[in-house]
C-alpha cells in the first residue's frame, strides 16, 4: 500500500532511472494526454510530495502521478519483460536508452506546467519526508478540528502529507489511543506529529515497512486482527473508519488503546 515512505522510494528509483537522459519513448494512456509527446525531452528530476510524484521534464513540464491504493511504477531494462500487470492496466510509459519506466493502475496522471504544480499539490500540509517539513504547522493543522477523530485527521493530507492507512493505525497504537479519539482530547498532541515523523523517517529506505523493531513482527496492529496484540495478548480488532465514501480498514488493540470505538 503506497504511503509516504514507499512513494519516496519510488521517486528515488524513477530519478535514478530517468533523470539526466532524453526520452526516446513517451506514451501517456489517458484520454486527456494521449496525444502528448515528450520524446526528445530530458527528465530533470523526480520528486515526491507527500503521496504524490512529480517528474519534471525539460521545457517546463511536470508529469504528476498519484498511486493511491494499488498504483505502481516499475523500472525495466530495454530487453526485460514487463511484469507489473496486464497491458490494459498501463497508464504511462517513459523510456530512455537505458531504462523504461511503466506506470500501472495510476488513478491520477496529468501533464502540467511546472510553474503550475501548486494546482496539484498546493493543498498539501507539511511533507513528513520533505524539505518543507514544519512540525508546528502540522500540529496546528491537526488541532484545527478538535472534534475530529485522530485517525481521520492523520489521513487528511491537508494537515500533514505522507501518512496512509497503515501508518495511521500504527501511530495510534504507539500513542495508546484509538483512532476514533477526538484530536482535541489527546493528552500530548505533539506526540502524534513526532511519532508520525519518526515512523516515516525510519522506513524511508527500508524495503519492508516496519514499526515494531521486532525481528519477526513488522507491524503492531495493522492487518493483525484477530491475532493477539504484541504488547498485551488481547485480540486485535478491525473496523472501518471514514465518512462512508472513503472508509478504510482500521486496526487497534482494545486493551492498550484508550478512547471510543465503533
GIKA-V276169 format. One record per helix or strand of 2 or more residues. SS is the DSSP state (H for helix, E for strand). FROM is the first residue (numbers start at 1). TO is the last residue. Records with the same first field share a line. If there is no record, write none. Layout:
SS: FROM-TO / FROM-TO
This chain:
H: 4-18 / 31-33 / 87-89 / 114-116 / 118-121 / 135-143 / 150-155 / 165-175 / 183-185 / 190-203
E: 25-28 / 42-49 / 52-57 / 61-66 / 72-76 / 90-95 / 100-104 / 108-113 / 126-127 / 160-161 / 235-241 / 248-253
